[in-house]
Amino acid sequence: MRRSEQKQHDPDLGVLASRLLFAVQGELFAALAEQGHAGLRPQHGAVLAYLDAEGSRATDLARQSGQHKQVVGKLLDELETLGYVERRPDPSDRRAKLIVPTALGLDQMARSDAIVAAIEERAAASVGEAAYASFKSLLRQVAASSRSLR
């Protein structure tokens, strides 16, 4: 059997994870575009998924997302230009900057949370609540063990 056929017949963890990621991102960003957030790209999710409403430090966003600080910096520049975030002095450390969502950013965050919740509800309904809860628990464990290996 050819390798490409093998990946179709019995996909490995990386293939399955990427299929799931791309499906969720595709639905999420298409729905966001329909709801007034057409300028966003899936790459922006590396920042927006971890951004706190009261603000976050760029170094924390990089650590949480697993992205390099330079990548997060570039994404923050783009999001600032698009009007989703602004940089402010961190009141707890004047040397640091806090990345704070704007009103547009807060709207995107609320809509994104609702869209992802609907995706998860649909997935749970398709396989059953208990099976979906078990799947998420196992996926969380696999992801945690994979991160600890790095």
C-alpha positions as CSV (number, residue, x, y, z in Angstrom):
1,M,0.0,0.0,0.0
2,R,1.3,3.4,-0.9
3,R,2.1,5.8,1.9
4,S,-0.6,8.3,0.8
5,E,-3.2,5.5,0.8
6,Q,-2.0,4.4,4.2
7,K,-2.5,7.9,5.6
8,Q,-6.0,7.9,4.2
9,H,-6.8,4.4,5.5
10,D,-5.2,4.7,8.9
11,P,-4.1,8.3,9.6
12,D,-1.5,8.8,12.3
13,L,-1.9,11.3,15.2
14,G,-0.4,14.2,13.2
15,V,-2.7,13.7,10.3
16,L,-5.8,13.4,12.5
17,A,-4.8,16.4,14.6
18,S,-4.2,18.5,11.5
19,R,-7.5,17.5,10.0
20,L,-9.3,18.5,13.1
21,L,-7.4,21.7,13.5
22,F,-8.1,22.8,9.9
23,A,-11.8,21.8,10.1
24,V,-12.3,23.8,13.3
25,Q,-10.2,26.8,12.0
26,G,-12.1,26.8,8.7
27,E,-15.5,26.9,10.3
28,L,-14.5,29.4,12.9
29,F,-12.9,31.9,10.6
30,A,-15.6,31.6,8.0
31,A,-18.2,32.3,10.6
32,L,-16.2,35.2,12.0
33,A,-15.9,36.7,8.5
34,E,-19.7,36.4,8.1
35,Q,-20.1,38.2,11.5
36,G,-17.9,41.2,10.6
37,H,-14.4,39.9,11.2
38,A,-13.2,39.3,7.7
39,G,-9.7,40.6,8.2
40,L,-8.7,37.8,10.5
41,R,-6.6,34.8,9.5
42,P,-6.2,31.4,11.3
43,Q,-2.7,32.4,12.3
44,H,-4.2,35.2,14.5
45,G,-5.8,32.5,16.6
46,A,-2.3,31.8,18.2
47,V,-2.8,35.2,20.0
48,L,-6.6,35.6,20.1
49,A,-7.2,32.2,21.7
50,Y,-5.1,33.0,24.7
51,L,-5.8,36.8,25.1
52,D,-7.4,37.8,28.4
53,A,-10.0,40.5,28.4
54,E,-8.0,42.5,30.9
55,G,-4.9,42.1,28.8
56,S,-1.9,39.7,28.5
57,R,1.8,40.0,28.2
58,A,3.3,39.0,24.8
59,T,5.7,36.6,26.5
60,D,2.7,34.8,28.1
61,L,0.9,34.6,24.8
62,A,4.0,33.1,23.2
63,R,4.4,30.6,26.0
64,Q,0.8,29.6,26.0
65,S,0.5,29.3,22.3
66,G,3.8,27.5,21.8
67,Q,4.8,30.1,19.2
68,H,8.2,32.0,19.1
69,K,8.1,35.5,20.5
70,Q,9.0,36.9,17.1
71,V,6.0,35.2,15.5
72,V,3.7,36.5,18.3
73,G,5.2,40.0,17.9
74,K,4.4,39.9,14.1
75,L,0.8,38.7,14.8
76,L,0.3,41.4,17.4
77,D,1.5,44.1,14.9
78,E,-1.1,42.8,12.5
79,L,-3.9,42.6,15.1
80,E,-3.0,46.1,16.2
81,T,-3.2,47.4,12.7
82,L,-6.6,45.7,12.2
83,G,-7.8,47.3,15.4
84,Y,-8.2,44.2,17.6
85,V,-5.6,45.0,20.2
86,E,-3.6,47.8,21.6
87,R,-0.4,47.9,23.6
88,R,-0.4,49.6,27.0
89,P,2.1,50.0,29.7
90,D,1.7,47.1,32.2
91,P,0.7,48.7,35.5
92,S,2.5,46.0,37.5
93,D,5.8,46.5,35.5
94,R,6.5,49.7,33.7
95,R,9.1,48.0,31.5
96,A,6.6,45.5,30.1
97,K,3.7,46.1,27.7
98,L,0.2,44.7,28.2
99,I,-1.7,43.5,25.1
100,V,-5.3,44.6,25.6
101,P,-8.2,43.8,23.4
102,T,-10.1,46.7,21.9
103,A,-13.9,46.8,21.7
104,L,-13.5,45.0,18.3
105,G,-11.2,42.5,19.9
106,L,-13.7,41.8,22.7
107,D,-16.5,41.3,20.2
108,Q,-14.4,38.8,18.2
109,M,-13.5,37.0,21.4
110,A,-17.2,36.6,22.4
111,R,-18.2,35.5,19.0
112,S,-15.3,33.1,18.7
113,D,-16.2,31.5,22.0
114,A,-19.8,31.1,20.9
115,I,-18.8,29.6,17.6
116,V,-16.4,27.1,19.1
117,A,-19.0,26.1,21.7
118,A,-21.4,25.4,18.9
119,I,-18.8,23.3,17.1
120,E,-18.2,21.3,20.3
121,E,-21.9,20.9,21.0
122,R,-22.4,19.5,17.5
123,A,-19.4,17.1,17.9
124,A,-20.8,15.9,21.2
125,A,-24.2,15.3,19.7
126,S,-22.7,13.3,16.9
127,V,-20.8,10.9,19.0
128,G,-22.6,11.2,22.4
129,E,-21.9,13.4,25.4
130,A,-20.0,10.7,27.3
131,A,-17.8,9.7,24.3
132,Y,-17.0,13.3,23.5
133,A,-16.1,14.1,27.2
134,S,-13.8,11.0,27.1
135,F,-12.3,12.1,23.8
136,K,-11.5,15.6,25.1
137,S,-10.0,14.2,28.3
138,L,-7.8,11.8,26.4
139,L,-6.8,14.4,23.8
140,R,-5.9,16.8,26.7
141,Q,-3.7,14.1,28.2
142,V,-2.0,13.3,24.8
143,A,-1.4,17.0,24.2
144,A,0.0,17.5,27.7
145,S,2.4,14.5,27.3
146,S,3.5,15.8,23.9
147,R,4.3,19.3,25.3
148,S,6.3,17.8,28.2
149,L,8.5,16.0,25.7
150,R,9.6,19.3,24.2
